[in-house]
């Protein structure tokens, strides 16, 4: 199934028409009656109103992925074989059949037993087609069972995995929910309409598929103008009242395509009419959670973030430079797409490609847009248009396009071939700093600073570098982040605010205040999320109004996400910051009801219980987390802190030791464990643990501070001076360390 990390919604369209709200009484195959609601939005006119004047575009659209994004099932739209065929995969046998004009799938339901499910809609058409099933509470679910259009066979999403019926990845679960994960980008003017109190959807749309007004905006004013006497008499209006007109600029076009062709989260469904995408969405940056360390796609990342990394973007190239926006096909065949800008005699030749002309390996995309298969059979190409760098693969283990074909050769051999063809010098690419910067070790800070200071590095990469600095708790890092608050780029300001959460309030309170009234909504929300951690008595009255407004935007955005498991956890985290532990507990439990394996929620629920003095429940919650993942060092760290608070010192030591055994790189594990051992007079053990922590985190000043303290306590002045000298090199101006420096004569 489709779509991003949380929820995405397309800015869309349509007419004064009747549309469906999905509410159903059972998951069986019996006929379902829909509630019909007449839209109050009179600004949409529907695709039929466009057909008369835009015949060619309309015809192209009718053959496109956009048209086939979602439609009712019939003999024309359904591509899969429903001629009473069976398919067995991953422990489940399913049957596909017809009853009259209706299509059915008999497969495993949420109770672990097979049931008949009626197909309510088709979803896409090539290279795979999926099918929507209706459930109680207005939910629409997407089965794992998909039809391979090219090979003409059924296959399973997540092939090779046996997913239990109660698992959130089961097709009846939260991860495969159409309303949350897919709907916004497959229909026009979709409204999720989720009620957090009842856990019920009343999802609606005006046009079932991605129609004209999905991209061009509501069309009534445009149609009225075209039909008016003013227009007929020769009056012209730039854009003719369309959101995306014929000669729109690069930003307008990208902002139209990005919401569905990017991995991003939506702030809420009350969209702001803005040219800044972060007024409505938060695009994913190319960090190592979803991308390779050099920024290449890894997870299902879509196009936008990759394209922002490219030289093409910075040269003004748009989606429609290569793609027909109505048919969604490439405008030119093969290398002709690229040679419209890049000289044929220079690039489309064996002297450049070192492969026979006309061969697959001589295609520009083979080297500069390597592909990866998602959803079982959907090959998608990386749009960062980068030059293959097998030398970086040798050094850092990142992928490169050469290896896609030459699987029998080592990265060193491939790197040597590039040197033979092009010489030993490579033009600088930001990945040379981004990769080591992403490692967050002693050398990372200088690489991240290099990225931020280099004016030729793409802004999305500067935002990523700013994001990484959150895990480097030095004064230099803090100063660099604070300077980013003045950036003209909203994504950079946003990431700077998120990174400041790693630093004490006093370091950023005054600097963040003005951003509570930033012109971009996502930035205001991030600033409010920081300010809610400040004690009320420390809040400046000059920002009280701006904070109140931004906080309301933050809470509204978080509530909007609560139909998704992680959305509940995000809202619970918000209430934790407000010290509203009852509500935090409520939403952690809601999130866990949708995904019981979500250990992050269990860890935070344990903290919520602890904050209310419910330490027995807190410990039981962590024990549940261990059952989910016995190799998670963070769980044992939290257990150690909890045991220590409950005065079970032996259990605390045992849990700390387990976290270390599991190779934790968290400096706080070694800091707290070392001080606990020192407190229990295990001086040598304390020294060993702290030195191990320093080896893993050589730039962390707190570890040197703790080790200095241990040496002082054991009257080892020489080692205390040596360690304190290193501490002064790392963090010379920290007021917490000045007395130690003075006492040791440093």
C-alpha positions in Angstrom: 0.0 0.0 0.0 1.0 3.6 -0.3 2.1 6.7 1.3 4.2 8.6 3.7 5.4 8.5 7.3 2.3 10.0 8.8 -0.5 11.4 6.7 -0.6 13.3 3.5 -3.4 15.2 1.8 -3.5 16.6 -1.7 -4.7 20.2 -2.1 -7.7 19.5 -4.3 -11.0 20.0 -6.0 -14.5 19.6 -7.4 -18.0 20.7 -8.0 -21.4 21.2 -6.3 -21.9 17.4 -6.5 -22.9 14.5 -4.3 -20.1 12.6 -2.7 -19.8 9.6 -0.5 -19.0 9.3 3.2 -17.8 5.9 4.0 -19.6 4.3 7.0 -20.3 0.6 7.1 -21.9 -1.8 9.6 -19.9 -5.0 9.1 -16.8 -6.4 7.3 -18.8 -9.1 5.6 -19.8 -9.2 1.9 -23.4 -8.0 2.3 -24.6 -4.9 0.5 -23.6 -1.6 2.2 -25.7 1.5 2.1 -23.8 4.8 1.9 -24.7 8.1 3.5 -25.0 10.7 0.8 -23.9 14.2 1.7 -24.1 17.3 -0.6 -20.9 19.3 -0.4 -21.1 22.9 0.7 -18.1 23.7 -1.5 -19.5 25.4 -4.6 -16.1 26.3 -6.1 -15.4 23.0 -7.9 -16.8 22.2 -11.3 -15.5 18.7 -12.1 -13.4 17.3 -15.0 -16.4 17.3 -17.4 -16.4 21.1 -17.3 -12.8 21.1 -18.6 -13.3 18.7 -21.4 -14.8 21.1 -24.0 -11.9 23.6 -24.0 -9.0 21.2 -23.2 -9.8 18.1 -25.3 -6.2 17.0 -25.8 -5.3 17.3 -22.1 -8.5 15.5 -21.1 -7.8 12.6 -23.5 -4.3 12.2 -22.1 -5.5 12.4 -18.5 -8.1 9.6 -19.2 -5.2 7.2 -20.0 -3.1 8.3 -17.0 -2.2 7.0 -13.6 -4.0 10.0 -12.1 -7.3 8.9 -13.8 -6.8 5.3 -12.7 -5.7 6.2 -9.1 -9.1 5.1 -7.7 -12.3 4.0 -9.5 -15.3 1.8 -8.9 -14.7 -1.9 -9.8 -16.1 -3.2 -13.1 -15.0 -5.4 -15.9 -13.1 -2.5 -17.5 -11.3 -1.2 -14.4 -10.4 -4.4 -12.6 -7.2 -5.9 -14.0 -6.9 -8.9 -11.6 -8.1 -12.4 -12.2 -11.4 -12.9 -10.3 -12.4 -16.1 -12.1 -12.7 -18.2 -9.0 -8.9 -18.6 -8.6 -7.0 -19.3 -5.4 -3.6 -18.0 -4.3 -1.6 -19.2 -1.3 1.2 -17.1 0.2 2.8 -16.6 3.6 0.5 -19.1 5.3 -2.8 -17.7 3.9 -5.0 -19.1 1.1 -7.2 -16.6 -0.6 -9.8 -16.9 -3.3 -10.9 -14.3 -5.9 -14.3 -14.6 -7.5 -17.3 -12.7 -8.8 -21.0 -12.7 -7.8 -23.0 -11.0 -10.5 -21.2 -7.6 -11.2 -19.5 -7.6 -7.8 -15.9 -8.7 -7.1 -15.0 -10.6 -3.9 -11.8 -11.7 -2.0 -12.1 -14.5 0.5 -9.1 -14.1 2.7 -7.9 -13.9 6.4 -9.7 -11.2 8.4 -8.7 -9.5 11.7 -9.9 -12.6 13.7 -7.5 -14.9 11.9 -10.3 -16.6 9.9 -11.2 -16.4 6.3 -14.2 -14.2 5.3 -15.7 -12.9 2.1 -14.8 -9.2 1.4 -16.4 -7.2 -1.3 -14.1 -5.1 -3.4 -15.4 -1.5 -3.2 -12.8 0.3 -5.3 -9.8 -0.5 -7.5 -6.5 1.3 -6.6 -4.1 2.1 -9.4 -3.5 0.0 -12.5 0.1 -0.5 -13.3 2.6 -2.0 -12.6 0.3 -3.3 -9.8 -3.3 -2.9 -8.9 -4.7 -3.0 -5.4 -8.2 -3.3 -4.0 -10.1 -1.5 -1.2 -12.3 -3.3 1.4 -14.7 -1.4 3.6 -14.8 -1.9 7.4 -16.8 -0.5 10.4 -16.1 3.0 11.6 -15.6 4.4 8.1 -12.4 2.6 7.6 -11.2 1.4 4.2 -8.4 -1.2 4.2 -6.0 -2.4 1.5 -5.2 -6.1 1.4 -1.7 -7.4 0.9 -3.0 -9.3 -2.1 -2.0 -7.3 -5.2 -2.2 -8.0 -9.0 1.0 -7.8 -11.0 -0.3 -6.3 -14.3 2.7 -7.2 -16.4 3.2 -10.8 -15.2 -0.6 -11.3 -14.8 -0.4 -13.0 -11.4 -1.3 -12.4 -7.8 1.4 -11.6 -5.2 1.7 -10.4 -1.6 3.0 -7.1 -0.3 5.7 -7.8 2.3 6.3 -11.1 0.5 7.9 -13.8 2.7 6.5 -12.4 6.0 3.9 -14.2 8.0 1.9 -11.4 9.6 -0.4 -12.3 12.5 -4.0 -11.1 12.2 -3.6 -8.9 15.3 -0.4 -7.2 14.0 -0.6 -3.6 12.9 1.0 -4.6 9.6 -1.8 -7.1 8.9 -4.0 -5.8 6.0 -6.8 -5.1 8.4 -4.6 -3.0 10.7 -3.6 0.6 11.1 -0.6 0.4 8.7 -2.8 -0.6 5.7 -5.6 1.9 6.4 -6.7 3.8 3.2 -8.0 6.9 5.1 -4.7 7.6 6.7 -2.1 6.2 4.4 -3.4 6.5 0.8 -6.6 8.4 0.3 -5.3 11.9 0.2 -3.3 11.3 -3.0 -5.8 9.2 -4.9 -8.9 11.4 -4.9 -9.8 15.0 -5.4 -10.6 17.4 -2.5 -10.4 14.6 0.0 -11.2 15.3 3.6 -10.2 12.7 6.2 -12.8 13.7 8.7 -11.5 11.6 11.6 -13.2 12.0 15.0 -10.6 11.5 17.7 -13.3 11.0 20.4 -15.2 8.2 18.6 -12.3 6.8 16.5 -14.6 7.0 13.5 -13.9 8.3 10.0 -16.4 10.2 7.8 -13.9 10.5 4.9 -15.2 12.3 1.9 -14.1 13.4 -1.6 -15.6 15.3 -4.4 -14.1 13.4 -7.3 -13.1 9.8 -6.9 -9.7 10.0 -8.6 -7.0 12.6 -9.2 -8.8 15.0 -11.4 -8.0 18.3 -13.2 -8.8 20.5 -10.1 -6.4 18.4 -8.0 -3.6 20.4 -9.6 -5.2 23.5 -11.0 -7.4 24.3 -8.0 -11.1 24.9 -7.8 -12.4 25.7 -11.3 -15.7 27.6 -10.9 -14.2 31.1 -11.0 -12.1 30.1 -14.0 -15.1 28.7 -15.9 -17.3 31.6 -15.0 -14.6 34.0 -16.3 -14.1 32.1 -19.6 -17.8 32.1 -20.2 -18.2 35.8 -19.3 -18.7 38.7 -21.7 -15.5 40.3 -20.3 -13.4 37.4 -21.5 -15.2 37.2 -24.9 -14.6 40.8 -25.4 -10.9 40.4 -25.0 -10.2 40.9 -21.3 -7.2 38.9 -20.0 -6.4 37.9 -16.4 -3.0 36.3 -15.6 -3.6 32.7 -14.8 -7.3 33.0 -15.4 -8.1 32.3 -11.8 -6.3 28.9 -11.7 -4.0 27.8 -8.9 -1.5 26.2 -11.4 -1.7 28.0 -14.7 0.1 27.3 -17.9 3.2 29.5 -17.2 3.5 29.0 -13.5 6.9 29.1 -12.0 9.1 26.3 -10.6 8.0 26.7 -7.0 4.3 26.7 -7.8 4.7 23.5 -9.9 6.8 21.7 -7.4 4.4 22.6 -4.6 1.5 21.2 -6.6 3.3 17.9 -7.3 5.2 17.5 -4.0 2.3 16.7 -1.6 1.8 13.3 -3.3 5.3 12.7 -4.7 7.2 13.2 -1.5 7.6 11.5 1.8 6.1 14.2 4.1 3.6 14.8 6.9 0.6 17.1 6.7 0.0 19.7 9.4 -3.8 19.5 9.2 -6.5 19.7 6.6 -7.1 23.5 7.0 -4.8 24.4 4.2 -3.2 27.8 4.0 -3.1 29.4 0.5 0.7 29.8 0.4 3.7 29.5 -1.9 5.6 28.0 1.1 5.1 24.3 1.3 5.8 24.2 5.0 2.7 26.1 5.7 0.9 22.9 5.1 3.4 20.0 5.0 6.7 19.0 6.5 8.8 17.2 3.8 11.2 14.5 5.0 14.9 15.4 5.0 17.4 12.8 3.7 18.6 11.6 7.1 19.7 8.0 7.8 16.3 6.9 9.1 14.8 6.7 5.6 17.8 7.5 3.2 21.3 6.2 2.8 24.0 8.3 4.5 24.8 10.1 1.3 21.2 11.1 0.6 20.3 8.4 -1.9 16.8 6.9 -1.4 16.5 3.8 0.7 13.0 3.5 2.1 9.9 4.4 0.1 10.9 8.0 -0.2 9.3 9.2 -3.4 10.8 12.0 -5.5 10.7 15.5 -4.0 13.5 15.3 -1.4 15.8 13.7 -3.9 15.0 16.3 -6.5 15.8 19.1 -4.1 19.3 17.7 -3.8 19.9 17.9 -7.6 21.6 20.3 -9.8 18.5 20.1 -12.1 16.4 21.7 -9.3 19.0 24.5 -8.9 19.0 25.1 -12.6 15.3 25.7 -12.7 14.1 22.3 -14.1 10.6 21.4 -13.2 8.5 18.2 -13.3 7.0 19.2 -16.6 10.4 19.7 -18.2 10.5 16.0 -18.5 7.0 14.7 -17.8 3.7 15.4 -19.6 1.6 16.4 -16.5 -1.6 15.1 -18.1 -0.5 11.7 -19.3 2.2 11.5 -16.6 4.5 9.9 -19.2 7.9 11.1 -20.3 7.8 13.7 -23.1 10.7 12.1 -24.9 12.1 8.6 -25.3 15.2 7.4 -23.6 18.2 9.7 -23.6 16.3 12.3 -25.5 14.9 13.3 -22.2 18.3 14.4 -21.0 19.8 15.6 -24.3 17.2 18.3 -24.6 19.6 20.1 -22.2 22.8 18.1 -22.3 24.7 18.2 -25.6 24.3 14.8 -27.4 27.8 14.7 -28.9 29.3 15.3 -25.5 27.2 12.9 -23.3 25.3 10.4 -25.5 28.4 8.8 -26.7 30.7 5.9 -25.7 33.4 8.5 -24.9 31.2 9.6 -21.9 29.3 6.4 -21.0 32.1 3.8 -21.8 29.3 1.5 -22.8 28.0 0.6 -26.3 25.6 3.2 -27.7 22.0 2.1 -27.6 22.7 -0.5 -24.8 20.8 -0.4 -21.5 24.0 0.5 -19.8 24.4 3.6 -22.0 21.1 5.0 -20.8 21.5 8.1 -18.8 19.2 6.8 -16.1 21.3 3.7 -15.6 24.1 5.7 -14.1 22.4 8.9 -12.9 19.0 7.7 -11.8 19.5 4.2 -10.4 16.2 2.5 -9.6 14.8 0.5 -6.6 11.8 -1.7 -6.5 9.0 -0.9 -4.0 5.7 -2.5 -3.3 6.8 -5.8 -4.8 7.2 -4.8 -8.4 7.3 -1.0 -8.8 10.6 0.2 -10.0 11.2 3.9 -9.1 14.2 6.0 -10.0 16.2 8.3 -7.7 15.7 11.9 -8.8 18.9 13.3 -7.3 20.7 12.9 -10.6 24.0 12.2 -9.0 27.3 11.0 -10.5 28.2 7.4 -9.5 30.8 7.4 -6.7 32.2 3.9 -6.2 35.1 5.5 -4.4 32.7 6.6 -1.6 31.3 3.0 -1.6 34.9 1.8 -0.9 35.3 4.3 1.9 31.9 4.3 3.5 29.8 1.4 2.1 27.2 3.6 0.4 25.5 2.2 -2.8 26.5 3.3 -6.3 24.9 2.9 -9.7 27.9 0.9 -11.1 27.3 -2.0 -8.7 23.7 -2.4 -9.9 25.0 -4.0 -13.1 28.5 -5.1 -12.2 27.6 -7.3 -9.3 30.6 -9.5 -9.9 33.1 -6.8 -9.4 34.3 -5.2 -6.1 33.8 -1.6 -5.3 37.5 -1.1 -5.5 37.6 -2.4 -9.1 34.7 -0.1 -10.0 36.4 2.9 -8.4 39.6 2.1 -10.2 37.7 2.0 -13.5 36.4 5.5 -12.9 39.9 6.7 -12.2 41.1 5.2 -15.4 38.4 6.9 -17.4 38.2 10.3 -15.7 41.4 10.7 -13.7 41.9 10.6 -9.9 40.2 13.9 -9.0 36.5 14.1 -8.4 34.4 17.2 -8.1 33.3 17.9 -4.6 29.9 16.5 -3.7 28.1 17.2 -0.4 28.0 13.5 0.4 31.7 13.7 1.2 30.8 15.7 4.3 27.2 14.4 4.8 28.3 10.7 5.2 30.9 11.3 7.9 28.7 14.0 9.4 25.8 11.5 9.8 28.0 9.2 11.9 27.8 11.6 14.9 31.3 10.8 16.1 34.2 13.0 17.2 34.8 14.2 13.6 31.2 14.8 12.6 30.8 18.4 13.7 33.4 19.8 11.3 31.9 18.0 8.4 28.4 19.3 9.3 29.8 22.8 9.7 31.4 22.5 6.2 28.0 21.7 4.7 26.3 24.6 6.4 29.1 27.1 5.5 29.2 26.0 1.8 26.9 28.2 -0.2 26.8 25.7 -3.1 25.4 22.9 -1.0 21.6 22.3 -1.5 19.4 23.8 1.2 17.7 20.5 2.0 21.2 19.1 2.8 22.0 22.1 5.0 18.7 21.4 6.8 19.9 17.8 7.3 23.2 18.9 8.7 21.4 21.2 11.1 19.2 18.2 12.2 22.3 16.1 12.9 23.9 18.8 15.1 21.2 18.0 17.7 23.2 14.9 18.7 26.5 16.9 19.1 26.0 18.7 22.5 28.8 21.2 22.3 28.8 25.0 22.5 30.0 25.3 19.0 27.2 23.1 17.8 24.7 25.1 19.7 26.0 28.4 18.2 25.8 27.0 14.7 22.2 25.9 15.3 21.2 29.2 16.8 22.5 31.0 13.7 20.3 28.9 11.5 17.2 30.4 13.1 17.8 33.5 10.9 17.9 31.4 7.7 15.6 32.4 4.8 14.8 28.7 4.3 11.8 27.5 6.3 13.1 23.9 6.4 16.4 25.1 7.9 14.6 27.2 10.6 12.3 24.3 11.4 15.2 21.8 11.7 17.2 24.3 13.9 14.2 24.6 16.3 13.9 20.8 16.5 17.6 20.4 17.2 17.5 23.0 20.0 15.3 20.5 22.0 18.6 18.8 22.8 20.0 21.8 24.7 19.0 23.5 28.0 16.2 26.1 27.8 18.5 29.0 28.9 20.6 28.5 25.8 17.7 29.2 23.4 14.7 30.8 25.1 15.3 34.4 23.9 16.4 33.4 20.4 13.3 31.2 19.8 10.7 33.7 21.1 10.5 35.7 17.8 9.9 32.5 15.8 6.6 31.9 17.6 5.2 34.5 15.1 7.2 33.2 12.1 5.5 33.7 8.7 5.5 29.9 8.2 3.2 27.6 10.1 5.5 24.6 10.6 8.2 26.9 12.1 5.7 28.5 14.5 4.6 25.0 15.5 8.2 23.9 16.2 8.8 27.0 18.2 5.7 26.4 20.3 6.8 22.8 20.8 10.0 24.2 22.4 8.2 26.8 24.5 5.8 24.4 26.1 8.8 23.0 28.0 9.6 26.3 29.7 8.1 26.8 33.2 5.3 29.3 33.2 7.0 31.7 35.5 9.9 31.9 33.1 7.8 32.8 30.0 8.3 36.4 28.7 5.1 38.4 28.6 6.2 39.9 25.2 5.7 36.5 23.6 2.6 35.4 25.5 0.1 36.1 22.7 2.2 34.6 19.9 2.9 31.6 22.1 -0.8 31.0 22.8 -1.6 31.2 19.0 1.3 28.9 18.0 0.5 26.5 20.8 -3.1 26.2 19.4 -1.7 25.4 16.0 0.6 22.8 17.4 -2.2 21.0 19.3 -4.6 21.1 16.4 -1.9 19.6 14.2 -1.2 16.8 16.7 -4.8 15.9 17.1 -5.2 15.7 13.3 -2.6 12.8 13.4 -4.3 10.7 16.0 -6.0 8.2 13.6 -2.5 6.8 13.1 -0.6 4.9 15.9 2.4 7.2 16.0 0.1 10.3 15.9 -1.3 9.3 19.3 2.2 9.0 20.6 3.1 12.4 19.3 0.1 13.9 21.1 0.9 12.0 24.2 4.5 13.4 24.1 3.0 16.9 23.9 0.9 16.3 27.0 4.0 14.9 28.7 5.8 18.2 28.1 2.8 20.0 29.6 3.0 17.6 32.6 -0.6 16.5 31.9 0.2 12.9 32.7 -3.4 11.6 32.6 -3.8 12.7 29.0 -0.4 11.5 28.1 -1.2 8.0 29.5 -4.5 8.0 27.6 -2.9 8.7 24.2 0.0 6.3 24.7 -2.5 3.6 25.4 -4.5 4.6 22.3 -1.4 4.4 20.2 -0.5 1.0 21.6 -4.0 -0.2 20.9 -3.4 0.4 17.2 0.2 -1.0 17.4 1.0 -3.0 20.4 4.6 -3.5 19.3 5.5 0.2 19.4 8.2 0.2 22.0 8.8 3.9 21.8 5.2 4.3 23.2 5.9 1.7 25.9 9.0 3.5 27.0 7.2 6.9 27.2 4.1 5.3 28.8 6.5 4.0 31.5 7.8 7.5 32.0 4.2 8.8 32.3 3.5 6.3 35.0 6.7 7.2 36.7 5.8 10.8 36.7 2.5 10.0 38.5 4.3 7.8 41.1 3.0 4.6 39.5 6.4 2.9 39.5 5.0 -0.7 39.6 3.0 0.0 36.4 6.0 1.7 34.9 8.2 -1.3 35.5 5.6 -3.7 34.1 5.4 -1.6 31.0 9.1 -1.8 30.5 8.9 -5.6 30.9 6.3 -5.7 28.1 8.8 -3.7 26.0 11.5 -6.3 26.7 9.2 -9.0 25.4 8.8 -7.1 22.2 12.5 -6.5 21.8 15.0 -8.1 24.2 17.9 -6.6 22.3 16.9 -3.0 22.9 19.5 -1.3 25.1 17.3 1.7 25.7 14.7 -0.4 27.6 17.4 -1.7 29.9 18.7 1.8 30.5 15.2 3.0 31.5 14.9 0.0 33.7 18.2 0.8 35.4 17.0 4.4 36.1 13.7 3.1 37.4 15.3 0.4 39.6 17.6 3.0 41.0 14.7 5.3 41.9 12.9 2.4 43.5 16.1 1.8 45.5 16.8 -1.6 44.0 20.5 -0.9 43.4 21.5 -4.5 42.5 18.8 -4.6 39.8 19.8 -1.1 38.6 23.4 -2.2 38.2 22.3 -5.4 36.4 20.1 -3.4 33.9 22.9 -0.8 33.3 25.3 -3.7 32.6 22.8 -5.2 30.2 22.6 -1.9 28.3 26.4 -1.8 28.0 26.4 -5.5 26.9 24.0 -4.6 24.1 26.5 -2.1 22.9 24.7 1.1 23.8 26.2 4.2 22.4 24.1 6.5 24.5 26.6 8.5 26.6 24.0 8.9 29.5 24.2 5.1 30.0 27.9 5.3 30.8 27.5 8.6 32.7 24.8 7.3 35.1 26.3 3.8 35.4 29.7 5.1 36.2 28.4 7.5 38.9 26.3 4.7 40.4 29.3 2.4 40.6 31.4 5.2 42.1 28.6 5.8 44.7 28.8 2.1 45.6 32.6 2.4 46.1 33.3 0.4 42.9 35.9 2.9 41.8 37.8 0.8 39.3 34.6 -0.4 37.7 33.4 3.1 37.5 36.6 4.2 35.7 36.3 1.3 33.3 32.7 2.1 32.3 33.4 5.8 31.9 36.5 5.2 29.8 34.4 2.8 27.6 31.8 5.6 27.2 34.5 8.1 26.2 35.8 5.7 23.6 32.4 5.5 22.1 31.6 9.2 22.5 35.0 11.0 22.6 33.5 14.5 22.1 31.0 14.2 25.0 32.0 16.6 27.8 29.7 15.1 30.4 31.6 11.8 30.4 34.9 13.6 31.0 33.2 15.6 33.8 32.0 12.3 35.5 35.4 10.7 35.1 37.1 13.8 36.6 34.6 13.6 39.5 35.5 9.9 40.1 39.2 10.7 40.1 38.7 13.6 42.6 36.6 11.3 44.8 39.4 8.7 44.8 42.1 11.4 45.4 43.8 10.8 42.1 44.7 14.4 41.4 47.0 13.7 38.4 44.4 11.8 36.5 41.8 14.3 37.5 43.9 17.1 36.0 44.5 15.2 32.8 40.8 14.4 32.4 39.7 18.0 33.3 42.1 19.4 30.8 40.4 17.4 28.1 37.0 18.6 29.4 38.2 22.2 29.1 39.2 21.6 25.5 35.8 20.3 24.7 33.6 22.8 26.6 35.7 25.6 28.1 32.9 28.1 28.8 30.4 25.9 30.6 29.6 27.5 34.0 29.1 24.1 35.6 32.7 23.2 35.1 34.5 26.4 36.1 34.9 25.4 39.8 36.5 22.1 38.9 38.9 24.0 36.6 39.8 26.4 39.4 40.2 23.7 42.1 42.5 21.7 39.8 44.5 24.7 38.7 43.6 24.4 35.0 
